[in-house]
Structure formats: structure tokens, C-alpha cells
Amino acid sequence: MVTSTIPYMRNSFISLVSVVQYPEEFGLLPEYLTQVHTMLSAHFTDLEIVLVNNTPIRDLNHWIGDLDPGIKQHVYVLNLSSPVNRNHAVLAGLDRANGDYAILYEFQFGRRPEYLIRLFEKAHEGNDIVYLQAKERKSGWKRGIFHKIFYYILRNYSDLRIDERAHNSRIISRRALNSILRMRENLRYMKAIYSLVGYRTTAIPVEEPLQPDPGEPFSEQFRTSLVAITSFTTFLRSLLFWIFIATLVFLLVVVVNAVKVKFTGYDILGKYHEALSGWAFLVVLISIFFATMSFNIYIMSIYLSNIYSEIKQRPLYIIESVQRL
């Protein structure tokens, strides 16, 4: 029995989206495009490769000018007018994707094009979003603590289910992508949006560790985390609530202490103090005003949170499918 070596051709249109975030990544393009194009063209009937150029450099001929014409005919370069946040650059690529499936693929997996087929096969089993999952995160102890705090807030102050070891590389079905593109938020955190739209999601474990982008400063990562926390969690509102409760407890202790000193001459710790005329009244008065201000700030935070949610105009629901019984 002779085993055929001809790859199985899948009747699907694949859109591969990659973001060039830093000029240093241009040197990876020739090998990357060759590897992914060879794999996709051998297994799918139609394909397109969307490169989002998120750098100030416009002419890419120096790096990809010598590519085989058969590869270049499938490559579309989107030159952004000015560099933007990576999440926004990803959205630009997804807006341009026309395929049955869109694959976000990072340059670090350029030498592992077989992951493209594994992603598709897993999606073809009935999953709408399939991502590559690292076995570990390598980020140093400082960023490690930051990530633990960040994902703790996401887990406990939102309904999002975000895998902290998820790579950005993933495949998205057409119907899931259409729902993602309906989320036209100016402040974006793509991993949260993937979780927000729902649909069946699964992961493929890979050996490659999750590492911080060498060109991304910690300040940029911190700003992205603030976007995620303020846009997708109730953490700040909950924090204001507990500040309000702590304020009430503290002010109650202060008032009790002032009254006790006035009438007994001793504070709540048993130390003697001489009661001054009008002192207890001022303490109680200031405490009442302080508690009232804290309460008003908490009420305002609720209103602002509701207004913020209304302004985003997120879909109230997303229908995954309709069945007739």
C-alpha cells in the first residue's frame, strides 16, 4: 500500500493577519511570508496575507521586494498613517480580513507553520476561536507580580474568562469575527473582547513560552492593563465602595473617641486627655461631612460607570445560532 504525500486540500478561504509593530521585525518578513504561504497554499484553496504596517516606515521593497511573485500576489500591506496601539492595529487587519477564517499569527511562530493547520483542524471540530497556549510565562519577577495582580482583578471583578498563558496567535471563525467587529470601542483590549463575544473557545498547548514583547516598554503594558481594568471590570467601583466602608469605620472610631474624651477624659486606648471646649463638636461635624462626601463620591462612581457602559453601546446579546426543532 502506497501512502500519498499530496497534502489534503481544504475548500476554505483563509485570511492570515500579522502586525509589524517594530522596524526590527522587517528582517523576519521574507522567511516568515515564505513559510506561512507555503503551508497555506498547500492546504487551502484560497488565501490572503494581510500585513499591518504599524511603523513609520512605508517602503517595504527593501525587505520583500525579492519575494517570489506567487507569494506577493497574496500579500496585502496596510500602512497605518501613524503608529497606534497594537490592539488597534490588530483591529485594522481584522477589518480587512475576508476569509472564512481569520488567523492572527505572530512572527515568533514563523518557523512553525504547522501550527496553522493545527489551529484550523481544531476550529473545524466546532470551535469558533482557538488560540495557542504557552506552558509558562517568562517575564521576570517584577512583571510577573504585575501580571498576577492584573489577572487576579480580571478573574474576580469581571465575567471574562481570559487565559493568562494565551498567546495572541489564534484562529477566528467568520461568525465570531463578525461579532468581534461589532465591538467598535475606542479603548480596546483584544483578549477581553474575544472573551466578551463568547462562542466556543479552546486552546492548543505549545512549547513556546509567553514572553514580553522586547520592543514594548513597561509603561505601554501598564496603560493597556488600565484600559482593560477600567473598560471590562468593576474593580474601581468596588474599590470605591470599600474605601467608603473603611471611611465609615474610621470616622465612627474617631467620633466615639472624641465623645469618650469629652465625658471621661480618657480615649479608647485608656490614655488621659484634657477635653477642650468645642473640640468634640468639631470632630463630629467634620466626620459627618467627610462621610457624606465619601458617600457622594461612591454614588457618582455608580452613575459614571453606568454612563460609561451606555456610551460603549456594546451589543446586549449575540446569537450564536438558530435551530428549528
C-alpha positions, 0 to 999 in steps of 0.5 A: 500500500502506497501512502500519498504525500499530496497534502489534503486540500481544504475548500476554505478561504483563509485570511492570515493577519500579522502586525509589524509593530517594530522596524526590527521585525522587517528582517523576519518578513521574507522567511516568515511570508515564505513559510506561512504561504507555503503551508497555506497554499498547500492546504487551502484553496484560497488565501490572503496575507494581510500585513499591518504596517504599524511603523513609520516606515512605508517602503517595504521593497527593501525587505520583500521586494525579492519575494517570489511573485506567487507569494506577493500576489497574496500579500496585502500591506496596510500602512497605518498613517501613524503608529497606534496601539497594537490592539488597534492595529490588530483591529485594522487587519481584522477589518480587512480580513475576508476569509472564512477564517481569520488567523492572527499569527505572530512572527515568533511562530514563523518557523512553525507553520504547522501550527496553522493547520493545527489551529484550523483542524481544531476550529473545524471540530466546532470551535469558533476561536482557538488560540495557542497556549504557552506552558509558562510565562517568562517575564521576570519577577517584577512583571510577573507580580504585575501580571498576577495582580492584573489577572487576579482583578480580571478573574474576580471583578469581571465575567471574562474568562481570559487565559493568562498563558494565551498567546495572541496567535489564534484562529477566528471563525467568520461568525465570531469575527463578525461579532468581534467587529461589532465591538467598535470601542475606542479603548480596546483590549483584544483578549477581553473582547474575544472573551466578551463575544463568547462562542466556543473557545479552546486552546492548543498547548505549545512549547513556546513560552509567553514572553514580553514583547522586547520592543514594548516598554513597561509603561505601554503594558501598564496603560493597556492593563488600565484600559482593560481594568477600567473598560471590562471590570468593576474593580474601581467601583468596588474599590470605591465602595470599600474605601467608603466602608473603611471611611465609615469605620474610621470616622465612627472610631474617631467620633466615639473617641472624641465623645469618650474624651469629652465625658471621661477624659480618657480615649479608647486606648485608656490614655488621659486627655484634657477635653477642650471646649468645642473640640468634640463638636468639631470632630463630629461635624467634620466626620459627618461631612467627610462621610457624606462626601465619601458617600457622594463620591461612591454614588457618582462612581455608580452613575459614571460607570453606568454612563460609561457602559451606555456610551460603549453601546456594546451589543446586549446579546449575540446569537450564536445560532438558530435551530428549528426543532 
